[in-house]
Amino acid sequence: MQLIYKICSQDAWQEAEKAGCFTGAAIDIEDGFIHFSSAAQVAETARLHFAGQTDLVLVAVDTSSLDIVWEESRGGQLFPHLYGILPMSAVHEVVPMPLQADGSHALPDALVCA
């Protein structure tokens, strides 16, 4: 199983759960695809794009049933993108990302060392 990760607001994720799928956050809809990060990219994505934001969740997604496209983005790195909707059946885990005392977001231990 290969996991990729989506950071989004708790409210947006609750709406997705009610709908039975995630169609994307505003930036995803604007860009035409859902932005994800690899395990090694999550901390930097949180720092650059979600600094100081509270009520975030980290959604771990199993790519085995999805058509993920890896495309060049920030600093020439390849990032996973989904051109379509994210079904709840592909979601492996959802964990909160509280702010820590230093202003960074708490990440699961497995991602801190990634």
Phi, psi and omega in degrees: 000127174254127180256142168235169191226141176238130174259129176206170180289151179299321179297315180298321181290321178298321177297319179298317179298319178296320182283339181088003177197162178248120181264353176118158173279176182306315181295325179294313180298317179298319183276345178088011177202160178270125178280134173231171174229153171282171178303319182288344184259347188300311183300316180291322177299315179298316181295316184282323190246349184228018183307129175078355181281137178256174178059040177261153172234154175249120183257118177269127187238130176277121185279354189300332181253010184244153176263084182273136177248126178265117185233149181292137179212225186317118175063024180081001179288151174270128179242145178281133178231147176240117177268082182155195181264155177261112178284148180298336180296340179271353183280124181270319185196150175230124181231147177291154178236070181294155175285139176266172182303327181276001178092352177276164178270140175289134179238153175304147182309322182297334181268336181297325182265358184291000000 
